[in-house]
Amino acid sequence: MPSARRDSSAGVRVLTTDEARAFYDRFGERQDAQAFYEDPAVDVLIARADFPHARSVLEFGCGTGRLAARLLGTVLPEECRYVGLDVSATMVALARERVRPWASRADVVQSDGSIPPQCERPYDRFVSTFVLDLLSDDAIATVLADAHRLLVPDGRLCVVGLTHGQGPVTRLVSSAWALVHRLKPSLVGGCRPLAVHEILPTERWRIVAHETVSAWSITSEVLVAAPRVA
């Protein structure tokens, strides 16, 4: 299996797609144990992204399908269609089981890290939670470009991920996390603190909402952005 590679644009070691797939194939259902710090940030995203008016949602990196089930069961309108993508076969199987009650309007597809041809269609919401922080800067740029291309003019990019702490304790925690990531990315699932709002191309995106949320001293960034249309 290829070793962790170095992002040419930032000198940051990141897991290869094969390594990330293998890690999350093994990690499986244990991913849900991270809800203690993930859910408070996801709660803010749901409050800011106007999901009740969405007609179609693409989730890039759907994991175990926990967010998909929450959106389909309590937030999205009944006519809204959902598509989830993930590189891990284990995660895809877990997510498919979770969205089974909404099988008539929910699909989960295994991908190679890109958008599969069968999923190339317009969407109202492009969602990615705790995924961009696994990727290289180049890969993040590609995902953001895909989101801009696929979103309808009044659509929304909806991102949550690890970010840098804001106070003494949270800064210490995020710095320690970043150090572990630099030494061996797989010890933290390939994730690292990022500031997505700082790398979002302003000529292509308008930030609608941006907040940081700390839970158990782990800080997450919540970002909702609208595509700028030429």
VOPAGU-2260 file (C-alpha; in pm, 1 decimal, decimal comma):
REM VOPAGU-2260
SITE   aa  ch    i         X         Y         Z
SITE  MET   A    0       0,0       0,0       0,0
SITE  PRO   A    1     133,6     348,0     -80,1
SITE  SER   A    2     266,0     546,7     212,6
SITE  ALA   A    3     133,1     882,9     324,8
SITE  ARG   A    4     217,4    1138,3      58,6
SITE  ARG   A    5     324,6    1499,7      94,2
SITE  ASP   A    6      93,3    1769,6     -37,7
SITE  SER   A    7     296,3    1966,1    -290,0
SITE  SER   A    8     120,6    2293,9    -213,4
SITE  ALA   A    9     165,9    2294,8     164,2
SITE  GLY   A   10     425,9    2034,6     254,6
SITE  VAL   A   11     169,2    1848,6     467,0
SITE  ARG   A   12     172,7    1470,8     484,5
SITE  VAL   A   13    -170,7    1328,7     401,4
SITE  LEU   A   14    -302,4     976,4     363,7
SITE  THR   A   15    -333,8     842,0      12,6
SITE  THR   A   16    -682,1     742,1    -102,4
SITE  ASP   A   17    -587,4     375,6     -57,3
SITE  GLU   A   18    -464,8     439,1     296,9
SITE  ALA   A   19    -775,5     636,4     388,2
SITE  ARG   A   20    -996,3     363,6     243,6
SITE  ALA   A   21    -812,6      93,9     439,5
SITE  PHE   A   22    -825,3     293,7     763,0
SITE  TYR   A   23   -1198,7     358,1     746,3
SITE  ASP   A   24   -1271,6       4,6     631,1
SITE  ARG   A   25   -1116,3    -104,1     962,6
SITE  PHE   A   26   -1257,9     179,8    1170,8
SITE  GLY   A   27   -1615,4     112,0    1064,8
SITE  GLU   A   28   -1886,3     173,0    1323,9
SITE  ARG   A   29   -1634,4     323,1    1567,1
SITE  GLN   A   30   -1660,9     641,0    1360,6
SITE  ASP   A   31   -1987,1     717,7    1540,8
SITE  ALA   A   32   -1801,1     736,8    1873,4
SITE  GLN   A   33   -1674,1    1077,6    1759,6
SITE  ALA   A   34   -2024,0    1222,2    1784,8
SITE  PHE   A   35   -1934,4    1384,3    2117,4
SITE  TYR   A   36   -1737,3    1657,1    1940,1
SITE  GLU   A   37   -1881,1    1632,3    1587,8
SITE  ASP   A   38   -2253,1    1670,0    1664,0
SITE  PRO   A   39   -2242,5    2019,0    1820,6
SITE  ALA   A   40   -2084,4    2153,2    1500,5
SITE  VAL   A   41   -2321,6    1956,0    1277,7
SITE  ASP   A   42   -2613,5    2099,7    1476,8
SITE  VAL   A   43   -2495,0    2448,8    1381,4
SITE  LEU   A   44   -2459,9    2346,8    1015,8
SITE  ILE   A   45   -2816,0    2214,2    1007,3
SITE  ALA   A   46   -2940,9    2536,8    1162,4
SITE  ARG   A   47   -2757,6    2754,1     905,3
SITE  ALA   A   48   -2787,8    2562,6     576,4
SITE  ASP   A   49   -3165,0    2584,9     516,7
SITE  PHE   A   50   -3203,5    2212,6     449,1
SITE  PRO   A   51   -3586,0    2225,0     468,8
SITE  HIS   A   52   -3587,3    2399,6     128,9
SITE  ALA   A   53   -3341,4    2161,8     -39,9
SITE  ARG   A   54   -3457,1    1949,2    -332,6
SITE  SER   A   55   -3138,5    1744,0    -376,4
SITE  VAL   A   56   -2837,2    1679,7    -154,0
SITE  LEU   A   57   -2495,1    1534,2    -234,2
SITE  GLU   A   58   -2286,3    1431,0      66,6
SITE  PHE   A   59   -1916,9    1392,0     -11,7
SITE  GLY   A   60   -1784,4    1142,3     243,5
SITE  CYS   A   61   -2103,4    1011,6     402,2
SITE  GLY   A   62   -1929,6     781,6     651,6
SITE  THR   A   63   -2169,0     557,4     842,6
SITE  GLY   A   64   -2473,6     748,6     718,1
SITE  ARG   A   65   -2552,8     901,0    1055,1
SITE  LEU   A   66   -2596,7    1251,6     915,9
SITE  ALA   A   67   -2787,6    1118,8     613,7
SITE  ALA   A   68   -3040,7     943,6     837,3
SITE  ARG   A   69   -3082,4    1256,1    1047,8
SITE  LEU   A   70   -3138,5    1476,7     744,1
SITE  LEU   A   71   -3377,0    1234,1     573,6
SITE  GLY   A   72   -3568,8    1156,8     890,4
SITE  THR   A   73   -3612,1    1500,2    1044,3
SITE  VAL   A   74   -3488,8    1786,5     824,7
SITE  LEU   A   75   -3519,9    1737,6     449,9
SITE  PRO   A   76   -3857,7    1767,6     273,7
SITE  GLU   A   77   -4015,8    1441,0     163,5
SITE  GLU   A   78   -3949,8    1509,0    -205,0
SITE  CYS   A   79   -3577,2    1578,7    -153,4
SITE  ARG   A   80   -3334,8    1329,9    -304,2
SITE  TYR   A   81   -3011,3    1234,4    -126,0
SITE  VAL   A   82   -2688,0    1088,8    -269,1
SITE  GLY   A   83   -2398,0     988,6     -44,8
SITE  LEU   A   84   -2042,7     909,2    -156,9
SITE  ASP   A   85   -1760,3     738,8      27,8
SITE  VAL   A   86   -1434,2     563,7     -61,2
SITE  SER   A   87   -1473,9     298,5     209,8
SITE  ALA   A   88   -1672,9     -15,8     130,9
SITE  THR   A   89   -1739,4     -59,9     503,1
SITE  MET   A   90   -1880,8     291,5     533,7
SITE  VAL   A   91   -2090,6     248,9     220,7
SITE  ALA   A   92   -2244,2     -71,0     358,8
SITE  LEU   A   93   -2319,5      94,5     693,0
SITE  ALA   A   94   -2467,1     401,7     525,7
SITE  ARG   A   95   -2684,0     198,2     289,5
SITE  GLU   A   96   -2830,8      12,6     584,3
SITE  ARG   A   97   -2894,0     338,6     766,8
SITE  VAL   A   98   -3080,3     503,3     477,9
SITE  ARG   A   99   -3278,0     189,7     393,3
SITE  PRO   A  100   -3605,1     343,7     526,4
SITE  TRP   A  101   -3571,1     611,1     254,8
SITE  ALA   A  102   -3447,1     380,3     -22,1
SITE  SER   A  103   -3686,4     530,4    -278,6
SITE  ARG   A  104   -3503,7     864,0    -263,2
SITE  ALA   A  105   -3162,1     791,4    -112,7
SITE  ASP   A  106   -2858,1     634,9    -281,3
SITE  VAL   A  107   -2513,0     559,5    -140,3
SITE  VAL   A  108   -2230,5     507,0    -389,2
SITE  GLN   A  109   -1872,4     395,2    -340,8
SITE  SER   A  110   -1632,6     629,8    -517,9
SITE  ASP   A  111   -1260,9     660,0    -580,3
SITE  GLY   A  112   -1253,1    1001,2    -414,6
SITE  SER   A  113   -1401,3    1182,5    -712,9
SITE  ILE   A  114   -1760,8    1237,2    -826,1
SITE  PRO   A  115   -1878,5     925,1   -1015,9
SITE  PRO   A  116   -2034,3     993,5   -1358,4
SITE  GLN   A  117   -2375,0     863,1   -1247,0
SITE  CYS   A  118   -2383,3    1128,7    -974,1
SITE  GLU   A  119   -2309,0    1419,4   -1206,5
SITE  ARG   A  120   -2625,9    1628,2   -1178,5
SITE  PRO   A  121   -2729,9    1959,3   -1021,8
SITE  TYR   A  122   -2771,4    1970,6    -642,8
SITE  ASP   A  123   -2909,2    2222,1    -395,5
SITE  ARG   A  124   -2669,7    2126,0    -116,8
SITE  PHE   A  125   -2314,2    1991,6    -138,2
SITE  VAL   A  126   -2233,5    1858,3     208,9
SITE  SER   A  127   -1899,4    1743,8     347,7
SITE  THR   A  128   -1843,1    1696,0     720,1
SITE  PHE   A  129   -1505,4    1600,8     865,8
SITE  VAL   A  130   -1369,3    1500,0     524,6
SITE  LEU   A  131   -1182,1    1797,2     377,6
SITE  ASP   A  132    -947,4    1784,7     676,3
SITE  LEU   A  133    -821,1    1447,5     546,2
SITE  LEU   A  134    -731,6    1582,7     203,5
SITE  SER   A  135    -434,9    1760,5      49,7
SITE  ASP   A  136    -474,3    2122,6     -53,2
SITE  ASP   A  137    -486,4    2012,7    -417,0
SITE  ALA   A  138    -761,7    1760,1    -345,7
SITE  ILE   A  139    -958,7    2018,0    -145,4
SITE  ALA   A  140    -938,3    2256,7    -440,6
SITE  THR   A  141   -1076,1    1983,5    -666,6
SITE  VAL   A  142   -1366,6    1911,1    -430,7
SITE  LEU   A  143   -1452,2    2280,6    -405,5
SITE  ALA   A  144   -1440,4    2311,6    -785,2
SITE  ASP   A  145   -1671,3    2009,7    -817,6
SITE  ALA   A  146   -1910,6    2162,9    -565,6
SITE  HIS   A  147   -1916,3    2491,5    -755,4
SITE  ARG   A  148   -1980,8    2308,5   -1081,5
SITE  LEU   A  149   -2262,3    2089,5    -945,6
SITE  LEU   A  150   -2450,5    2337,4    -727,7
SITE  VAL   A  151   -2750,0    2524,6    -864,1
SITE  PRO   A  152   -2714,4    2906,9    -855,3
SITE  ASP   A  153   -2897,8    2937,1    -522,3
SITE  GLY   A  154   -2736,1    2623,4    -377,8
SITE  ARG   A  155   -2516,0    2596,5     -72,2
SITE  LEU   A  156   -2177,6    2445,7       5,8
SITE  CYS   A  157   -2203,8    2299,8     357,4
SITE  VAL   A  158   -1874,8    2210,7     528,4
SITE  VAL   A  159   -1776,2    2105,6     878,4
SITE  GLY   A  160   -1424,8    2005,1     979,5
SITE  LEU   A  161   -1154,4    2025,4    1239,2
SITE  THR   A  162   -1000,4    2368,4    1280,8
SITE  HIS   A  163    -759,9    2559,1    1502,0
SITE  GLY   A  164    -852,8    2632,0    1861,7
SITE  GLN   A  165    -959,4    2980,5    1966,4
SITE  GLY   A  166    -862,6    2986,2    2335,8
SITE  PRO   A  167    -561,2    2863,4    2537,7
SITE  VAL   A  168    -694,9    2510,6    2597,6
SITE  THR   A  169    -843,8    2455,5    2253,3
SITE  ARG   A  170    -531,1    2597,1    2085,8
SITE  LEU   A  171    -320,6    2351,9    2283,9
SITE  VAL   A  172    -543,7    2061,7    2180,9
SITE  SER   A  173    -546,9    2156,3    1811,8
SITE  SER   A  174    -170,5    2213,3    1811,7
SITE  ALA   A  175    -114,0    1872,0    1968,5
SITE  TRP   A  176    -348,0    1716,0    1712,1
SITE  ALA   A  177    -159,3    1883,4    1428,2
SITE  LEU   A  178     171,8    1761,3    1567,8
SITE  VAL   A  179      50,1    1401,4    1582,6
SITE  HIS   A  180     -77,6    1436,5    1226,3
SITE  ARG   A  181     262,4    1559,3    1107,5
SITE  LEU   A  182     435,7    1264,1    1273,8
SITE  LYS   A  183     190,0     993,7    1168,0
SITE  PRO   A  184    -139,9    1092,7    1001,4
SITE  SER   A  185    -300,8     751,8    1053,3
SITE  LEU   A  186    -296,2     799,6    1433,0
SITE  VAL   A  187    -566,4    1066,5    1393,3
SITE  GLY   A  188    -750,5     906,2    1102,8
SITE  GLY   A  189    -570,5    1133,1     856,9
SITE  CYS   A  190    -750,1    1442,0     991,6
SITE  ARG   A  191    -583,4    1773,2    1077,2
SITE  PRO   A  192    -700,1    2121,1    1180,0
SITE  LEU   A  193    -780,2    2341,8     879,6
SITE  ALA   A  194    -926,8    2686,5     815,7
SITE  VAL   A  195   -1137,7    2624,7     506,0
SITE  HIS   A  196   -1271,0    2980,3     498,2
SITE  GLU   A  197    -914,3    3102,3     437,1
SITE  ILE   A  198    -864,9    2885,5     127,0
SITE  LEU   A  199   -1213,8    2924,3     -20,3
SITE  PRO   A  200   -1173,6    3110,7    -353,6
SITE  THR   A  201   -1354,2    3441,2    -298,3
SITE  GLU   A  202   -1409,8    3489,5    -670,6
SITE  ARG   A  203   -1620,1    3172,6    -676,5
SITE  TRP   A  204   -1783,7    3167,7    -332,7
SITE  ARG   A  205   -1971,1    3401,8    -101,7
SITE  ILE   A  206   -1966,1    3299,2     264,3
SITE  VAL   A  207   -2318,0    3287,8     408,7
SITE  ALA   A  208   -2233,1    3159,8     755,6
SITE  HIS   A  209   -1909,4    3086,6     937,1
SITE  GLU   A  210   -1867,5    2975,7    1298,5
SITE  THR   A  211   -1631,0    2779,0    1517,8
SITE  VAL   A  212   -1767,1    2533,2    1770,5
SITE  SER   A  213   -1566,9    2373,8    2052,0
SITE  ALA   A  214   -1678,8    2057,1    2228,8
SITE  TRP   A  215   -1458,1    1875,7    2480,0
SITE  SER   A  216   -1177,8    2117,5    2378,6
SITE  ILE   A  217   -1189,2    1998,2    2014,6
SITE  THR   A  218   -1269,5    2282,5    1776,2
SITE  SER   A  219   -1462,6    2250,0    1451,0
SITE  GLU   A  220   -1530,9    2498,1    1173,1
SITE  VAL   A  221   -1878,8    2536,2    1025,0
SITE  LEU   A  222   -1895,5    2698,0     682,6
SITE  VAL   A  223   -2191,1    2762,4     453,9
SITE  ALA   A  224   -2118,2    2933,0     121,2
SITE  ALA   A  225   -2310,3    3021,0    -192,9
SITE  PRO   A  226   -2160,4    2989,8    -541,6
SITE  ARG   A  227   -2091,6    3313,0    -724,1
SITE  VAL   A  228   -2239,3    3300,5   -1071,5
SITE  ALA   A  229   -2059,9    3483,1   -1354,2
